[in-house]
Amino acid sequence: MASDTLPLPPREMRMLVGPLEDDAYDNPRGNPVFAHLPPEVYESVVDLGCGCGRVARQLIQQRPQPQRYLGLDLHRGMVRWCEQNLAPSAPQFRFRHHDVRNVGLNPDGQALTLPLPVEDDSATLVVGVSVFTHMLPDQTIHYLHEAARVLVPSGLLVATWFLFDKLDFPYMQEFQNALYINLEDPSNAVSFDRTWVRGQARNAGLTIVHAARPAVRGFQWTLTMAPAVAGRREAAIPTDSSRRGWRRPPLRPHRAEQIGI
């Protein structure tokens, strides 16, 4: 059951980020939001693609709360909603508009990539839930490097990905490593070759230390990455043996970028 004291985001905003159920935004028992992470990584959190506060709301309910939290998103209305409805309950939580261009959610954004407004070696946890699943390859490379820049040596990046094995697509060129489903907006959903993701993580100075299969085959993997240090072992990405099924997100409404403005 949702907390009575902390607002839940409106349905029109939930439709922009995927899950509609209250439970997806709620953490009434105050448990660690990511059960496989050590408690100390929650000290200073950067939430890239915070949306309407799915992770932020759960972190506010978590005990203990992060000491510092910065939520970044390209949708102005959702950032505004978080500032007005979540930040008052946790003064150490800040939300900021990250003005990158996106066809459906921020068509007038100033650039396709921007630096994270975070100092080097200052974050213990970078979160990217349903973010790299909507980035083009050059954007993905940029934000992997940015995550590596802002993380402390013991920090972690937890992010979700759509993955495929390019060996199953023999017609793909060596430089082609992404699959798209939407001609008008390629960022609608992007799947990356798993070997390419591993290689780009390495190039950014990150090591994949944990890989969790999706609940439904072909859906979102959760990859945990850490700054590469001597002796840190790299985790394998196992075969996707999850059950088959559907996880179709809500269709994006017309003029989605105006919601909450």
N, C-alpha and C positions, 0 to 999 in steps of 0.2 A: 504494500500500500504506500502511496506517495506521502511524503512528509507534508503535514498541514501548514508548516511555517515557511516553507521555501517554494516559491511559485514554480510551476511546470511551464515549459515553453508552449505557446499556442500551437494548435494543430497545423496552421498554415505555415509555420516555420519548421515544424517537424517534417513536413512533406518535402522540404528542401534538403534534408540531411538523411532521410531514410526511415529509421524506426519511428513508429507512431505510438507504440504502447508506452504507458507510464513507466513500466518496470525498466525500460531501457535507459531511463534518465534518473532512476531512483536508487538510493543506497541506504535504506532506513536503518540497517544494522551497523553502519559505519565501518564496513569491512574495507580492506585494501582494494582499490579499484582494479588493479592488475595482480591477481593472486600469486603469480609466479615471480614477482619482483621482491627484492629485499626492502624492508621498511625505510631504510635510510635514503633511497633514491627519490622519495617524495618531498625532500626538503625544498627544492627549487625547481618548479615545473614550467616548461614552455609548451603550450598546447597549440600546435600549428593546425589551423583549420578547426577552431573551437566551435564553429557553428552557433547554434542556439543554446549551447551549454550542456551538451550531453555528458561529457566527461567532467566539466567544471562543477556541475551540480552534484555529481557523485563524490567529487573530491572535497567539496564543502561539507558534505555529510560524513566523510571519512574521519576516523579518529585514530591518530591525530591528523589534523589538516596539514597541507603543505605550508611551510613558512612563507613561501613566495610562489605566486602563480601569475603567469602572463598568458592570456588567451588571444590568439591572432586569427582573424578571418577576413576574407575578401568581401563578405556581404555586410553592408553597412547596417541594415535593419536588424540583423541578428546580433551584431556587436552591441548596438544600442540597447536591445532588449536585455542582454546579459549585464550591461552596465547598470541599467535601471532596476533589474529584478534579482540579480544574484550578488553583485558586488556589495550592496549594503549589508548583506549577511556575513561577509568575510572581507574586511578592509584590506587584507593583504592580497586579495584577488583583483587583478587589473585586466581590462579587455581593450584591445586596440585594433582599429581597422588596418588591414594589410592590403594596400591598394594595388593588387595585381589584377591583370585583365583576365576576364573569363566571360565567354560568350553569353552564358545563361544567368550568371549571378553578379557580374561586375563588368559589363561591356565597355565602360569608359575608364577602366583602370589604367594607371600610368605606364605599366610595364608588365612583361610576362614573368619576370622574377625581380625580387627586391631582397636586400640583405635583411636578415632578422634583426629587429631592434634590441639586440641582446649582446652583452659584452662577451668576449672570449672567456672560455673556461669558467662559466658562471652557472650553468644549469646542471642539475643532477638527473633530470629526466626530460626528454623531449617526446611528446606524444603526437602521433600523426594518424588518427583514426579516420578512415575514408578520405584521405588526402592524396596519397600517391596513386590511388585508384582513379584520380581525376587530373593527373599531371601528364604533360607530354615529356618525352625523353630528356630534352635539355633542361626543363624545369626540375625533373627528378634529380638529375645530376647536381644542379645548383643547390637544391635543398638538402641533399645528402651531405654535401660539403659544408653547408651552413650548420647542420646539426652537429657535425664533427667539430666545427669551430667553437660552438658555444658550450659543448659538453665538458664537464670536468673529467679527468682520466678515469674515474670510477663511475661515470654516468652512463645512462642507457637511453637509446632511442627505441620506442615501441611504436610500430606502425603496421597498418594493414595494407595488403597488396592483392591484386589479381595476378596470378602466375600461370604460365604455360611453359611447355617444353618445346623449343623450336625444332627439335629433332622430329617432331610430329608434323612439321610443316616444311617439307623438303624444298619447296619453291621459294622460300624466303632468302633474301640476300644476306650476306654477312652483316651489313650495316642496318638491317631491318630487325628490330627487336621488340616491337610493340604491336598489339592488335587493338582495333577500335570498332565501335558499333554504330557510331553516329557520324554521318558525313558532314552535317552542318556544324556540329560541336564535337570534335574528336575527344575532348576532355570529359564527355558524358560518362564514359567508362573506359578505362585503359588497362589492358593486361600486358605484363612484361614477361619476357623470357627469363626463367629463373637463373640461368647462368649469367645473363647480362646483369641482373640485379646484384648477384654476388660480386661480379667484377667491378661494378660501379661503387658498391660499398667499400671494397678494398681500395679502389682509387681515391676515395674520399677519406681514407684512414679509419674505416670502420670494419668490424668483424661481426658476422652473424653468429650470435651465441645461443639462440633459441628459435625454433620454428614450430608453430602450432598449425595443424591442418585446419581447413575451414569446416564448419558444421555441415555444409552442403558442398558436394564436389564442384570445383571451379569457382567457388565464392571466395571470400576474403581470408587469406592467410594472415596470421599475426607473426611478424618477424621482429625479434629483439636484437638490436645491434649495440655494440660497445666500442669505444675507441680502441684501435689496435695497439696492443702492447705485447712485449716479448713474453712468450709462453701462453698467451691466451688462445685457447683452442676454438676452432671454427666448427659450428654445428652443421650437420647435414640437413638439407631440406628433403624430407621423406616423400615418397610417392603419395599422390593424392588419392587415397582409398576411401574417402568419405562417401556417404550415401548420396545418391542422386536426388535432386529436388529443385525447387524454384525459390528464389529470393528476389523477386522483382520489386524494385523500389517504386514509390509513387511517381507518377508522371509529373514533370515540372510544370507548374501553371504558367500562364502567359504573364509577362512582365514580372517575373519572379524577383528581379533585382529591386523592385519597389516595395516589397513586403516589409512592413515595419518602419518605413521611412516617414 
